[in-house]
Amino acid sequence: MYPFHWVPAAGQRHASLDAHPDGALAYPSGTGVRTLCGSQLTADNSKLAWLWETCAECNAEARRISAELPTSRGLRG
Ligand SMILES: [Zn+2]
């Protein structure tokens, strides 16, 4: 698992390191999230929102984080 999650918000698909609430698979609409591009946004979990374009800054940051992860799972911490 990657430590970040994708979250549609404010017209783009962003990524966030915030944990999903209560084991949810996504941030419910209306959830406040801190995105990798440094914004505090409100999640929009509607079907249409997932078709929005990916935020370039979040995409770059997500790739950077992924590259730093160990190749095997479960060895963090
Ligand atoms: Zn972003």
N, CA, C, O and the ligand as a Tripos MOL2 file, in Angstrom:
@<TRIPOS>MOLECULE
protein
  309   307    78     0     0
PROTEIN
NO_CHARGES

@<TRIPOS>ATOM
      1 N           0.8400   -1.2070    0.0000 N.3       1 MET1
      2 CA          0.0000    0.0000    0.0000 C.3       1 MET1
      3 C           0.8700    1.2500    0.0000 C.2       1 MET1
      4 O           1.8810    1.3200    0.7000 O.2       1 MET1
      5 N           0.4730    2.2110   -0.7760 N.am      2 TYR2
      6 CA          1.1500    3.4940   -0.7410 C.3       2 TYR2
      7 C           0.6290    4.2930    0.4450 C.2       2 TYR2
      8 O          -0.5180    4.1200    0.8580 O.2       2 TYR2
      9 N           1.4510    5.1530    0.9840 N.am      3 PRO3
     10 CA          1.0150    5.9320    2.1550 C.3       3 PRO3
     11 C           0.0850    7.0810    1.7960 C.2       3 PRO3
     12 O          -0.4320    7.7540    2.6870 O.2       3 PRO3
     13 N          -0.1380    7.3180    0.5060 N.am      4 PHE4
     14 CA         -1.0220    8.4220    0.1180 C.3       4 PHE4
     15 C          -2.2640    7.8710   -0.5740 C.2       4 PHE4
     16 O          -2.2880    6.7230   -1.0160 O.2       4 PHE4
     17 N          -3.2800    8.6970   -0.6590 N.am      5 HIS5
     18 CA         -4.5310    8.3270   -1.3120 C.3       5 HIS5
     19 C          -4.9090    9.4150   -2.3080 C.2       5 HIS5
     20 O          -4.6150   10.5920   -2.0980 O.2       5 HIS5
     21 N          -5.5550    9.0160   -3.3830 N.am      6 TRP6
     22 CA         -6.0660    9.9930   -4.3480 C.3       6 TRP6
     23 C          -7.4000   10.5170   -3.8650 C.2       6 TRP6
     24 O          -8.2150    9.7930   -3.2940 O.2       6 TRP6
     25 N          -7.5950   11.8010   -4.1120 N.am      7 VAL7
     26 CA         -8.8370   12.4210   -3.6480 C.3       7 VAL7
     27 C          -9.2620   13.5230   -4.6240 C.2       7 VAL7
     28 O          -8.5440   14.5050   -4.8130 O.2       7 VAL7
     29 N         -10.4360   13.3510   -5.2420 N.am      8 PRO8
     30 CA        -10.9420   14.4330   -6.0890 C.3       8 PRO8
     31 C         -11.3850   15.6020   -5.2150 C.2       8 PRO8
     32 O         -12.1160   15.4310   -4.2390 O.2       8 PRO8
     33 N         -10.9310   16.7780   -5.5860 N.am      9 ALA9
     34 CA        -11.3110   17.9690   -4.8260 C.3       9 ALA9
     35 C         -11.0200   19.2050   -5.6690 C.2       9 ALA9
     36 O         -10.0060   19.2610   -6.3650 O.2       9 ALA9
     37 N         -11.8950   20.1790   -5.6080 N.am     10 ALA10
     38 CA        -11.6770   21.4670   -6.2760 C.3      10 ALA10
     39 C         -11.3600   21.3130   -7.7590 C.2      10 ALA10
     40 O         -10.5540   22.0740   -8.2960 O.2      10 ALA10
     41 N         -11.9790   20.3420   -8.4290 N.am     11 GLY11
     42 CA        -11.8560   20.2330   -9.8770 C.3      11 GLY11
     43 C         -10.6740   19.4310  -10.3770 C.2      11 GLY11
     44 O         -10.4710   19.3260  -11.5870 O.2      11 GLY11
     45 N          -9.8820   18.8550   -9.4670 N.am     12 GLN12
     46 CA         -8.7630   18.0080   -9.8840 C.3      12 GLN12
     47 C          -8.6460   16.8130   -8.9620 C.2      12 GLN12
     48 O          -9.1630   16.8110   -7.8450 O.2      12 GLN12
     49 N          -7.9470   15.7850   -9.4580 N.am     13 ARG13
     50 CA         -7.6640   14.6410   -8.6050 C.3      13 ARG13
     51 C          -6.3470   14.8830   -7.8900 C.2      13 ARG13
     52 O          -5.2870   14.9050   -8.5170 O.2      13 ARG13
     53 N          -6.4120   15.0610   -6.5960 N.am     14 HIS14
     54 CA         -5.2260   15.3140   -5.7900 C.3      14 HIS14
     55 C          -4.8500   14.0510   -5.0260 C.2      14 HIS14
     56 O          -5.5720   13.0540   -5.0470 O.2      14 HIS14
     57 N          -3.7040   14.1150   -4.3490 N.am     15 ALA15
     58 CA         -3.3040   13.0250   -3.4680 C.3      15 ALA15
     59 C          -3.0650   13.5970   -2.0780 C.2      15 ALA15
     60 O          -2.6770   14.7550   -1.9240 O.2      15 ALA15
     61 N          -3.3040   12.7620   -1.0650 N.am     16 SER16
     62 CA         -3.1530   13.2020    0.3160 C.3      16 SER16
     63 C          -2.5450   12.0880    1.1580 C.2      16 SER16
     64 O          -2.7640   10.9040    0.9010 O.2      16 SER16
     65 N          -1.7840   12.4870    2.1610 N.am     17 LEU17
     66 CA         -1.2280   11.5190    3.1070 C.3      17 LEU17
     67 C          -2.1610   11.2770    4.2860 C.2      17 LEU17
     68 O          -1.8830   10.4350    5.1390 O.2      17 LEU17
     69 N          -3.2700   12.0160    4.3340 N.am     18 ASP18
     70 CA         -4.2290   11.8300    5.4240 C.3      18 ASP18
     71 C          -4.8220   10.4200    5.3760 C.2      18 ASP18
     72 O          -5.0590    9.8740    4.2990 O.2      18 ASP18
     73 N          -5.0540    9.8450    6.5390 N.am     19 ALA19
     74 CA         -5.6870    8.5290    6.5910 C.3      19 ALA19
     75 C          -7.1530    8.6370    6.1960 C.2      19 ALA19
     76 O          -7.8070    9.6490    6.4500 O.2      19 ALA19
     77 N          -7.6520    7.5880    5.5760 N.am     20 HIS20
     78 CA         -9.0890    7.5390    5.3170 C.3      20 HIS20
     79 C          -9.8240    7.3930    6.6430 C.2      20 HIS20
     80 O          -9.3390    6.7020    7.5390 O.2      20 HIS20
     81 N         -10.9810    8.0260    6.7850 N.am     21 PRO21
     82 CA        -11.7190    7.9230    8.0460 C.3      21 PRO21
     83 C         -12.3410    6.5410    8.2440 C.2      21 PRO21
     84 O         -12.9970    6.0100    7.3480 O.2      21 PRO21
     85 N         -12.1310    5.9800    9.4050 N.am     22 ASP22
     86 CA        -12.7990    4.7340    9.8120 C.3      22 ASP22
     87 C         -12.6750    3.6040    8.7910 C.2      22 ASP22
     88 O         -13.6400    2.8810    8.5420 O.2      22 ASP22
     89 N         -11.4950    3.4530    8.2030 N.am     23 GLY23
     90 CA        -11.2760    2.3460    7.2990 C.3      23 GLY23
     91 C         -12.0020    2.4600    5.9750 C.2      23 GLY23
     92 O         -12.1120    1.4750    5.2460 O.2      23 GLY23
     93 N         -12.5010    3.6430    5.6490 N.am     24 ALA24
     94 CA        -13.1960    3.8280    4.3770 C.3      24 ALA24
     95 C         -12.2200    3.6720    3.2160 C.2      24 ALA24
     96 O         -11.0170    3.8790    3.3750 O.2      24 ALA24
     97 N         -12.7480    3.3040    2.0410 N.am     25 LEU25
     98 CA        -11.9030    3.1140    0.8660 C.3      25 LEU25
     99 C         -11.5830    4.4290    0.1740 C.2      25 LEU25
    100 O         -10.7020    4.4820   -0.6850 O.2      25 LEU25
    101 N         -12.2840    5.4790    0.5360 N.am     26 ALA26
    102 CA        -12.0350    6.7900   -0.0480 C.3      26 ALA26
    103 C         -12.4810    7.8360    0.9680 C.2      26 ALA26
    104 O         -13.1480    7.5220    1.9540 O.2      26 ALA26
    105 N         -12.1010    9.0780    0.7100 N.am     27 TYR27
    106 CA        -12.5750   10.1400    1.5810 C.3      27 TYR27
    107 C         -14.0210   10.4490    1.2110 C.2      27 TYR27
    108 O         -14.2970   10.7810    0.0580 O.2      27 TYR27
    109 N         -14.9390   10.3490    2.1490 N.am     28 PRO28
    110 CA        -16.3230   10.7250    1.8310 C.3      28 PRO28
    111 C         -16.4060   12.1860    1.4090 C.2      28 PRO28
    112 O         -15.6090   13.0120    1.8540 O.2      28 PRO28
    113 N         -17.3620   12.5000    0.5580 N.am     29 SER29
    114 CA        -17.5570   13.8820    0.1420 C.3      29 SER29
    115 C         -17.6980   14.7770    1.3680 C.2      29 SER29
    116 O         -18.4030   14.4510    2.3240 O.2      29 SER29
    117 N         -17.0140   15.9060    1.3130 N.am     30 GLY30
    118 CA        -17.0860   16.8380    2.4220 C.3      30 GLY30
    119 C         -15.9420   16.6950    3.4060 C.2      30 GLY30
    120 O         -15.7910   17.5190    4.3070 O.2      30 GLY30
    121 N         -15.1200   15.6380    3.2400 N.am     31 THR31
    122 CA        -13.9850   15.4480    4.1310 C.3      31 THR31
    123 C         -12.9030   16.4830    3.8200 C.2      31 THR31
    124 O         -12.5450   16.6810    2.6590 O.2      31 THR31
    125 N         -12.3970   17.1240    4.8310 N.am     32 GLY32
    126 CA        -11.2950   18.0630    4.6500 C.3      32 GLY32
    127 C          -9.9900   17.2940    4.5410 C.2      32 GLY32
    128 O          -9.6860   16.4780    5.4110 O.2      32 GLY32
    129 N          -9.2170   17.5340    3.4990 N.am     33 VAL33
    130 CA         -7.9590   16.8130    3.3070 C.3      33 VAL33
    131 C          -6.8280   17.7970    3.0010 C.2      33 VAL33
    132 O          -7.0200   18.8270    2.3540 O.2      33 VAL33
    133 N          -5.6610   17.4380    3.4860 N.am     34 ARG34
    134 CA         -4.4450   18.1870    3.1830 C.3      34 ARG34
    135 C          -3.7840   17.4910    1.9910 C.2      34 ARG34
    136 O          -3.3720   16.3360    2.0980 O.2      34 ARG34
    137 N          -3.6830   18.1790    0.8730 N.am     35 THR35
    138 CA         -3.1770   17.5280   -0.3390 C.3      35 THR35
    139 C          -1.6660   17.6730   -0.4550 C.2      35 THR35
    140 O          -1.0560   18.5220    0.1940 O.2      35 THR35
    141 N          -1.0750   16.8250   -1.2970 N.am     36 LEU36
    142 CA          0.3780   16.8380   -1.4770 C.3      36 LEU36
    143 C           0.8570   18.1270   -2.1280 C.2      36 LEU36
    144 O           2.0310   18.4770   -2.0090 O.2      36 LEU36
    145 N          -0.0310   18.8380   -2.8120 N.am     37 CYS37
    146 CA          0.3580   20.1110   -3.4210 C.3      37 CYS37
    147 C           0.2200   21.2570   -2.4350 C.2      37 CYS37
    148 O           0.3890   22.4220   -2.7950 O.2      37 CYS37
    149 N          -0.0890   20.9190   -1.1790 N.am     38 GLY38
    150 CA         -0.0400   21.9310   -0.1310 C.3      38 GLY38
    151 C          -1.3320   22.6860    0.0930 C.2      38 GLY38
    152 O          -1.3130   23.7600    0.6940 O.2      38 GLY38
    153 N          -2.4480   22.1630   -0.3690 N.am     39 SER39
    154 CA         -3.7210   22.8380   -0.1740 C.3      39 SER39
    155 C          -4.5750   22.1040    0.8480 C.2      39 SER39
    156 O          -4.4120   20.9000    1.0470 O.2      39 SER39
    157 N          -5.4620   22.8060    1.4790 N.am     40 GLN40
    158 CA         -6.4670   22.2130    2.3350 C.3      40 GLN40
    159 C          -7.7670   22.2480    1.5540 C.2      40 GLN40
    160 O          -8.3450   23.3160    1.3510 O.2      40 GLN40
    161 N          -8.2360   21.0720    1.1090 N.am     41 LEU41
    162 CA         -9.3810   21.0190    0.2100 C.3      41 LEU41
    163 C         -10.4660   20.1220    0.7850 C.2      41 LEU41
    164 O         -10.2510   19.4110    1.7670 O.2      41 LEU41
    165 N         -11.6370   20.1680    0.1570 N.am     42 THR42
    166 CA        -12.7540   19.3320    0.5720 C.3      42 THR42
    167 C         -12.9780   18.2420   -0.4670 C.2      42 THR42
    168 O         -13.1740   18.5300   -1.6470 O.2      42 THR42
    169 N         -12.9490   16.9910   -0.0210 N.am     43 ALA43
    170 CA        -13.0830   15.8550   -0.9370 C.3      43 ALA43
    171 C         -14.4510   15.8410   -1.6040 C.2      43 ALA43
    172 O         -15.4570   16.2110   -0.9980 O.2      43 ALA43
    173 N         -14.4720   15.4090   -2.8640 N.am     44 ASP44
    174 CA        -15.7130   15.1980   -3.5990 C.3      44 ASP44
    175 C         -15.6820   13.7720   -4.1240 C.2      44 ASP44
    176 O         -15.0050   13.4940   -5.1140 O.2      44 ASP44
    177 N         -16.3940   12.8740   -3.4830 N.am     45 ASN45
    178 CA        -16.3220   11.4540   -3.8250 C.3      45 ASN45
    179 C         -17.4020   11.0420   -4.8280 C.2      45 ASN45
    180 O         -17.7690    9.8680   -4.8910 O.2      45 ASN45
    181 N         -17.9060   11.9860   -5.6040 N.am     46 SER46
    182 CA        -18.9020   11.6370   -6.6220 C.3      46 SER46
    183 C         -18.2210   10.9270   -7.7930 C.2      46 SER46
    184 O         -17.0200   11.0900   -8.0070 O.2      46 SER46
    185 N         -18.9880   10.1410   -8.5480 N.am     47 LYS47
    186 CA        -18.4090    9.4010   -9.6730 C.3      47 LYS47
    187 C         -17.7500   10.3380  -10.6770 C.2      47 LYS47
    188 O         -16.6630   10.0590  -11.1820 O.2      47 LYS47
    189 N         -18.4080   11.4320  -10.9540 N.am     48 LEU48
    190 CA        -17.8860   12.3640  -11.9460 C.3      48 LEU48
    191 C         -16.5560   12.9530  -11.5040 C.2      48 LEU48
    192 O         -15.6670   13.1950  -12.3210 O.2      48 LEU48
    193 N         -16.4320   13.1800  -10.2110 N.am     49 ALA49
    194 CA        -15.2100   13.8130   -9.7040 C.3      49 ALA49
    195 C         -13.9780   12.9670   -9.9790 C.2      49 ALA49
    196 O         -12.8870   13.5050  -10.1680 O.2      49 ALA49
    197 N         -14.1380   11.6450  -10.0030 N.am     50 TRP50
    198 CA        -12.9870   10.7720  -10.2480 C.3      50 TRP50
    199 C         -12.4900   10.8610  -11.6810 C.2      50 TRP50
    200 O         -11.4230   10.3380  -12.0010 O.2      50 TRP50
    201 N         -13.2610   11.5260  -12.5550 N.am     51 LEU51
    202 CA        -12.8360   11.6880  -13.9460 C.3      51 LEU51
    203 C         -12.0640   12.9840  -14.1590 C.2      51 LEU51
    204 O         -11.5930   13.2590  -15.2630 O.2      51 LEU51
    205 N         -11.9360   13.7730  -13.1070 N.am     52 TRP52
    206 CA        -11.1940   15.0220  -13.2290 C.3      52 TRP52
    207 C          -9.7220   14.7360  -13.5150 C.2      52 TRP52
    208 O          -9.2130   13.6460  -13.2540 O.2      52 TRP52
    209 N          -9.0660   15.7430  -14.0550 N.am     53 GLU53
    210 CA         -7.6420   15.6020  -14.3510 C.3      53 GLU53
    211 C          -6.8160   15.5230  -13.0770 C.2      53 GLU53
    212 O          -7.1670   16.0960  -12.0450 O.2      53 GLU53
    213 N          -5.7120   14.7980  -13.1790 N.am     54 THR54
    214 CA         -4.8150   14.6690  -12.0350 C.3      54 THR54
    215 C          -4.0510   15.9670  -11.8160 C.2      54 THR54
    216 O          -3.5560   16.5810  -12.7620 O.2      54 THR54
    217 N          -3.9640   16.3660  -10.5800 N.am     55 CYS55
    218 CA         -3.1680   17.5380  -10.2100 C.3      55 CYS55
    219 C          -1.6890   17.2250  -10.4770 C.2      55 CYS55
    220 O          -1.1590   16.2450   -9.9530 O.2      55 CYS55
    221 N          -1.0370   18.0380  -11.2760 N.am     56 ALA56
    222 CA          0.3530   17.7680  -11.6720 C.3      56 ALA56
    223 C           1.2960   17.7780  -10.4610 C.2      56 ALA56
    224 O           2.2150   16.9620  -10.3770 O.2      56 ALA56
    225 N           1.0640   18.6920   -9.5440 N.am     57 GLU57
    226 CA          1.9290   18.7680   -8.3690 C.3      57 GLU57
    227 C           1.7660   17.5390   -7.4730 C.2      57 GLU57
    228 O           2.7460   16.9880   -6.9710 O.2      57 GLU57
    229 N           0.5410   17.1280   -7.2860 N.am     58 CYS58
    230 CA          0.3010   15.9400   -6.4690 C.3      58 CYS58
    231 C           0.8730   14.7000   -7.1570 C.2      58 CYS58
    232 O           1.4300   13.8230   -6.4970 O.2      58 CYS58
    233 N           0.7360   14.6310   -8.4640 N.am     59 ASN59
    234 CA          1.2480   13.4890   -9.2060 C.3      59 ASN59
    235 C           2.7650   13.3890   -9.0380 C.2      59 ASN59
    236 O           3.3020   12.3060   -8.8040 O.2      59 ASN59
    237 N           3.4380   14.5090   -9.1590 N.am     60 ALA60
    238 CA          4.8970   14.5160   -9.0200 C.3      60 ALA60
    239 C           5.3010   14.1070   -7.6050 C.2      60 ALA60
    240 O           6.2380   13.3300   -7.4190 O.2      60 ALA60
    241 N           4.5950   14.6310   -6.6200 N.am     61 GLU61
    242 CA          4.9140   14.3180   -5.2320 C.3      61 GLU61
    243 C           4.6140   12.8480   -4.9220 C.2      61 GLU61
    244 O           5.3670   12.1900   -4.2030 O.2      61 GLU61
    245 N           3.5180   12.3490   -5.4660 N.am     62 ALA62
    246 CA          3.1540   10.9420   -5.2450 C.3      62 ALA62
    247 C           4.2160   10.0230   -5.8420 C.2      62 ALA62
    248 O           4.5570    9.0000   -5.2480 O.2      62 ALA62
    249 N           4.7370   10.3800   -7.0080 N.am     63 ARG63
    250 CA          5.7880    9.5780   -7.6300 C.3      63 ARG63
    251 C           7.0630    9.6080   -6.7990 C.2      63 ARG63
    252 O           7.7650    8.6050   -6.6760 O.2      63 ARG63
    253 N           7.3470   10.7720   -6.2320 N.am     64 ARG64
    254 CA          8.5390   10.9010   -5.4140 C.3      64 ARG64
    255 C           8.4180   10.0110   -4.1730 C.2      64 ARG64
    256 O           9.3630    9.3180   -3.7970 O.2      64 ARG64
    257 N           7.2420   10.0430   -3.5460 N.am     65 ILE65
    258 CA          7.0110    9.2240   -2.3550 C.3      65 ILE65
    259 C           7.1090    7.7460   -2.7040 C.2      65 ILE65
    260 O           7.7150    6.9680   -1.9670 O.2      65 ILE65
    261 N           6.5120    7.3610   -3.8310 N.am     66 SER66
    262 CA          6.5340    5.9550   -4.2500 C.3      66 SER66
    263 C           7.9580    5.4770   -4.4700 C.2      66 SER66
    264 O           8.2960    4.3410   -4.1370 O.2      66 SER66
    265 N           8.7880    6.3380   -5.0290 N.am     67 ALA67
    266 CA         10.1660    5.9630   -5.3340 C.3      67 ALA67
    267 C          10.9710    5.7310   -4.0640 C.2      67 ALA67
    268 O          11.9570    4.9930   -4.0710 O.2      67 ALA67
    269 N          10.5470    6.3650   -2.9710 N.am     68 GLU68
    270 CA         11.2820    6.2280   -1.7170 C.3      68 GLU68
    271 C          10.8550    5.0040   -0.9170 C.2      68 GLU68
    272 O          11.5150    4.6260    0.0510 O.2      68 GLU68
    273 N           9.7510    4.3890   -1.3230 N.am     69 LEU69
    274 CA          9.2640    3.2500   -0.5550 C.3      69 LEU69
    275 C          10.1700    2.0310   -0.7410 C.2      69 LEU69
    276 O          10.7290    1.8420   -1.8210 O.2      69 LEU69
    277 N          10.3200    1.2150    0.2810 N.am     70 PRO70
    278 CA         11.0440   -0.0480    0.1070 C.3      70 PRO70
    279 C          10.2630   -0.9480   -0.8400 C.2      70 PRO70
    280 O           9.0450   -0.8270   -0.9660 O.2      70 PRO70
    281 N          10.9740   -1.8480   -1.5020 N.am     71 THR71
    282 CA         10.3320   -2.6810   -2.5070 C.3      71 THR71
    283 C           9.3970   -3.7050   -1.8830 C.2      71 THR71
    284 O           8.4160   -4.1050   -2.5090 O.2      71 THR71
    285 N           9.6840   -4.1330   -0.6610 N.am     72 SER72
    286 CA          8.7950   -5.0830   -0.0200 C.3      72 SER72
    287 C           7.8410   -4.3510    0.9160 C.2      72 SER72
    288 O           8.1200   -3.2490    1.3860 O.2      72 SER72
    289 N           6.7150   -4.9950    1.1680 N.am     73 ARG73
    290 CA          5.6820   -4.3530    1.9740 C.3      73 ARG73
    291 C           5.9010   -4.5990    3.4690 C.2      73 ARG73
    292 O           6.5630   -5.5540    3.8760 O.2      73 ARG73
    293 N           5.3380   -3.7320    4.2440 N.am     74 GLY74
    294 CA          5.2050   -3.9980    5.6650 C.3      74 GLY74
    295 C           6.4740   -3.8490    6.4780 C.2      74 GLY74
    296 O           6.5480   -4.3220    7.6130 O.2      74 GLY74
    297 N           7.4730   -3.1960    5.9060 N.am     75 LEU75
    298 CA          8.7260   -3.0720    6.6450 C.3      75 LEU75
    299 C           8.9210   -1.6590    7.1790 C.2      75 LEU75
    300 O           9.9810   -1.3310    7.7120 O.2      75 LEU75
    301 N           7.9120   -0.8400    7.0370 N.am     76 ARG76
    302 CA          8.0670    0.5280    7.5210 C.3      76 ARG76
    303 C           7.8670    0.5920    9.0260 C.2      76 ARG76
    304 O           7.1460   -0.2130    9.6150 O.2      76 ARG76
    305 N           8.5170    1.5580    9.6220 N.am     77 GLY77
    306 CA          8.3200    1.8220   11.0400 C.3      77 GLY77
    307 C           9.0100    0.8000   11.8900 C.2      77 GLY77
    308 O           8.9470    0.8720   13.1170 O.2      77 GLY77
    309 ZN         -2.8790   18.6150   -5.8160 Zn       78 ZN78
@<TRIPOS>BOND
     1     1     2 1
     2     2     3 1
     3     3     4 2
     4     3     5 am
     5     5     6 1
     6     6     7 1
     7     7     8 2
     8     7     9 am
     9     9    10 1
    10    10    11 1
    11    11    12 2
    12    11    13 am
    13    13    14 1
    14    14    15 1
    15    15    16 2
    16    15    17 am
    17    17    18 1
    18    18    19 1
    19    19    20 2
    20    19    21 am
    21    21    22 1
    22    22    23 1
    23    23    24 2
    24    23    25 am
    25    25    26 1
    26    26    27 1
    27    27    28 2
    28    27    29 am
    29    29    30 1
    30    30    31 1
    31    31    32 2
    32    31    33 am
    33    33    34 1
    34    34    35 1
    35    35    36 2
    36    35    37 am
    37    37    38 1
    38    38    39 1
    39    39    40 2
    40    39    41 am
    41    41    42 1
    42    42    43 1
    43    43    44 2
    44    43    45 am
    45    45    46 1
    46    46    47 1
    47    47    48 2
    48    47    49 am
    49    49    50 1
    50    50    51 1
    51    51    52 2
    52    51    53 am
    53    53    54 1
    54    54    55 1
    55    55    56 2
    56    55    57 am
    57    57    58 1
    58    58    59 1
    59    59    60 2
    60    59    61 am
    61    61    62 1
    62    62    63 1
    63    63    64 2
    64    63    65 am
    65    65    66 1
    66    66    67 1
    67    67    68 2
    68    67    69 am
    69    69    70 1
    70    70    71 1
    71    71    72 2
    72    71    73 am
    73    73    74 1
    74    74    75 1
    75    75    76 2
    76    75    77 am
    77    77    78 1
    78    78    79 1
    79    79    80 2
    80    79    81 am
    81    81    82 1
    82    82    83 1
    83    83    84 2
    84    83    85 am
    85    85    86 1
    86    86    87 1
    87    87    88 2
    88    87    89 am
    89    89    90 1
    90    90    91 1
    91    91    92 2
    92    91    93 am
    93    93    94 1
    94    94    95 1
    95    95    96 2
    96    95    97 am
    97    97    98 1
    98    98    99 1
    99    99   100 2
   100    99   101 am
   101   101   102 1
   102   102   103 1
   103   103   104 2
   104   103   105 am
   105   105   106 1
   106   106   107 1
   107   107   108 2
   108   107   109 am
   109   109   110 1
   110   110   111 1
   111   111   112 2
   112   111   113 am
   113   113   114 1
   114   114   115 1
   115   115   116 2
   116   115   117 am
   117   117   118 1
   118   118   119 1
   119   119   120 2
   120   119   121 am
   121   121   122 1
   122   122   123 1
   123   123   124 2
   124   123   125 am
   125   125   126 1
   126   126   127 1
   127   127   128 2
   128   127   129 am
   129   129   130 1
   130   130   131 1
   131   131   132 2
   132   131   133 am
   133   133   134 1
   134   134   135 1
   135   135   136 2
   136   135   137 am
   137   137   138 1
   138   138   139 1
   139   139   140 2
   140   139   141 am
   141   141   142 1
   142   142   143 1
   143   143   144 2
   144   143   145 am
   145   145   146 1
   146   146   147 1
   147   147   148 2
   148   147   149 am
   149   149   150 1
   150   150   151 1
   151   151   152 2
   152   151   153 am
   153   153   154 1
   154   154   155 1
   155   155   156 2
   156   155   157 am
   157   157   158 1
   158   158   159 1
   159   159   160 2
   160   159   161 am
   161   161   162 1
   162   162   163 1
   163   163   164 2
   164   163   165 am
   165   165   166 1
   166   166   167 1
   167   167   168 2
   168   167   169 am
   169   169   170 1
   170   170   171 1
   171   171   172 2
   172   171   173 am
   173   173   174 1
   174   174   175 1
   175   175   176 2
   176   175   177 am
   177   177   178 1
   178   178   179 1
   179   179   180 2
   180   179   181 am
   181   181   182 1
   182   182   183 1
   183   183   184 2
   184   183   185 am
   185   185   186 1
   186   186   187 1
   187   187   188 2
   188   187   189 am
   189   189   190 1
   190   190   191 1
   191   191   192 2
   192   191   193 am
   193   193   194 1
   194   194   195 1
   195   195   196 2
   196   195   197 am
   197   197   198 1
   198   198   199 1
   199   199   200 2
   200   199   201 am
   201   201   202 1
   202   202   203 1
   203   203   204 2
   204   203   205 am
   205   205   206 1
   206   206   207 1
   207   207   208 2
   208   207   209 am
   209   209   210 1
   210   210   211 1
   211   211   212 2
   212   211   213 am
   213   213   214 1
   214   214   215 1
   215   215   216 2
   216   215   217 am
   217   217   218 1
   218   218   219 1
   219   219   220 2
   220   219   221 am
   221   221   222 1
   222   222   223 1
   223   223   224 2
   224   223   225 am
   225   225   226 1
   226   226   227 1
   227   227   228 2
   228   227   229 am
   229   229   230 1
   230   230   231 1
   231   231   232 2
   232   231   233 am
   233   233   234 1
   234   234   235 1
   235   235   236 2
   236   235   237 am
   237   237   238 1
   238   238   239 1
   239   239   240 2
   240   239   241 am
   241   241   242 1
   242   242   243 1
   243   243   244 2
   244   243   245 am
   245   245   246 1
   246   246   247 1
   247   247   248 2
   248   247   249 am
   249   249   250 1
   250   250   251 1
   251   251   252 2
   252   251   253 am
   253   253   254 1
   254   254   255 1
   255   255   256 2
   256   255   257 am
   257   257   258 1
   258   258   259 1
   259   259   260 2
   260   259   261 am
   261   261   262 1
   262   262   263 1
   263   263   264 2
   264   263   265 am
   265   265   266 1
   266   266   267 1
   267   267   268 2
   268   267   269 am
   269   269   270 1
   270   270   271 1
   271   271   272 2
   272   271   273 am
   273   273   274 1
   274   274   275 1
   275   275   276 2
   276   275   277 am
   277   277   278 1
   278   278   279 1
   279   279   280 2
   280   279   281 am
   281   281   282 1
   282   282   283 1
   283   283   284 2
   284   283   285 am
   285   285   286 1
   286   286   287 1
   287   287   288 2
   288   287   289 am
   289   289   290 1
   290   290   291 1
   291   291   292 2
   292   291   293 am
   293   293   294 1
   294   294   295 1
   295   295   296 2
   296   295   297 am
   297   297   298 1
   298   298   299 1
   299   299   300 2
   300   299   301 am
   301   301   302 1
   302   302   303 1
   303   303   304 2
   304   303   305 am
   305   305   306 1
   306   306   307 1
   307   307   308 2
@<TRIPOS>SUBSTRUCTURE
     1 MET1         2 RESIDUE 1 A MET
     2 TYR2         6 RESIDUE 1 A TYR
     3 PRO3        10 RESIDUE 1 A PRO
     4 PHE4        14 RESIDUE 1 A PHE
     5 HIS5        18 RESIDUE 1 A HIS
     6 TRP6        22 RESIDUE 1 A TRP
     7 VAL7        26 RESIDUE 1 A VAL
     8 PRO8        30 RESIDUE 1 A PRO
     9 ALA9        34 RESIDUE 1 A ALA
    10 ALA10       38 RESIDUE 1 A ALA
    11 GLY11       42 RESIDUE 1 A GLY
    12 GLN12       46 RESIDUE 1 A GLN
    13 ARG13       50 RESIDUE 1 A ARG
    14 HIS14       54 RESIDUE 1 A HIS
    15 ALA15       58 RESIDUE 1 A ALA
    16 SER16       62 RESIDUE 1 A SER
    17 LEU17       66 RESIDUE 1 A LEU
    18 ASP18       70 RESIDUE 1 A ASP
    19 ALA19       74 RESIDUE 1 A ALA
    20 HIS20       78 RESIDUE 1 A HIS
    21 PRO21       82 RESIDUE 1 A PRO
    22 ASP22       86 RESIDUE 1 A ASP
    23 GLY23       90 RESIDUE 1 A GLY
    24 ALA24       94 RESIDUE 1 A ALA
    25 LEU25       98 RESIDUE 1 A LEU
    26 ALA26      102 RESIDUE 1 A ALA
    27 TYR27      106 RESIDUE 1 A TYR
    28 PRO28      110 RESIDUE 1 A PRO
    29 SER29      114 RESIDUE 1 A SER
    30 GLY30      118 RESIDUE 1 A GLY
    31 THR31      122 RESIDUE 1 A THR
    32 GLY32      126 RESIDUE 1 A GLY
    33 VAL33      130 RESIDUE 1 A VAL
    34 ARG34      134 RESIDUE 1 A ARG
    35 THR35      138 RESIDUE 1 A THR
    36 LEU36      142 RESIDUE 1 A LEU
    37 CYS37      146 RESIDUE 1 A CYS
    38 GLY38      150 RESIDUE 1 A GLY
    39 SER39      154 RESIDUE 1 A SER
    40 GLN40      158 RESIDUE 1 A GLN
    41 LEU41      162 RESIDUE 1 A LEU
    42 THR42      166 RESIDUE 1 A THR
    43 ALA43      170 RESIDUE 1 A ALA
    44 ASP44      174 RESIDUE 1 A ASP
    45 ASN45      178 RESIDUE 1 A ASN
    46 SER46      182 RESIDUE 1 A SER
    47 LYS47      186 RESIDUE 1 A LYS
    48 LEU48      190 RESIDUE 1 A LEU
    49 ALA49      194 RESIDUE 1 A ALA
    50 TRP50      198 RESIDUE 1 A TRP
    51 LEU51      202 RESIDUE 1 A LEU
    52 TRP52      206 RESIDUE 1 A TRP
    53 GLU53      210 RESIDUE 1 A GLU
    54 THR54      214 RESIDUE 1 A THR
    55 CYS55      218 RESIDUE 1 A CYS
    56 ALA56      222 RESIDUE 1 A ALA
    57 GLU57      226 RESIDUE 1 A GLU
    58 CYS58      230 RESIDUE 1 A CYS
    59 ASN59      234 RESIDUE 1 A ASN
    60 ALA60      238 RESIDUE 1 A ALA
    61 GLU61      242 RESIDUE 1 A GLU
    62 ALA62      246 RESIDUE 1 A ALA
    63 ARG63      250 RESIDUE 1 A ARG
    64 ARG64      254 RESIDUE 1 A ARG
    65 ILE65      258 RESIDUE 1 A ILE
    66 SER66      262 RESIDUE 1 A SER
    67 ALA67      266 RESIDUE 1 A ALA
    68 GLU68      270 RESIDUE 1 A GLU
    69 LEU69      274 RESIDUE 1 A LEU
    70 PRO70      278 RESIDUE 1 A PRO
    71 THR71      282 RESIDUE 1 A THR
    72 SER72      286 RESIDUE 1 A SER
    73 ARG73      290 RESIDUE 1 A ARG
    74 GLY74      294 RESIDUE 1 A GLY
    75 LEU75      298 RESIDUE 1 A LEU
    76 ARG76      302 RESIDUE 1 A ARG
    77 GLY77      306 RESIDUE 1 A GLY
    78 ZN78       309 GROUP 0 **** ****
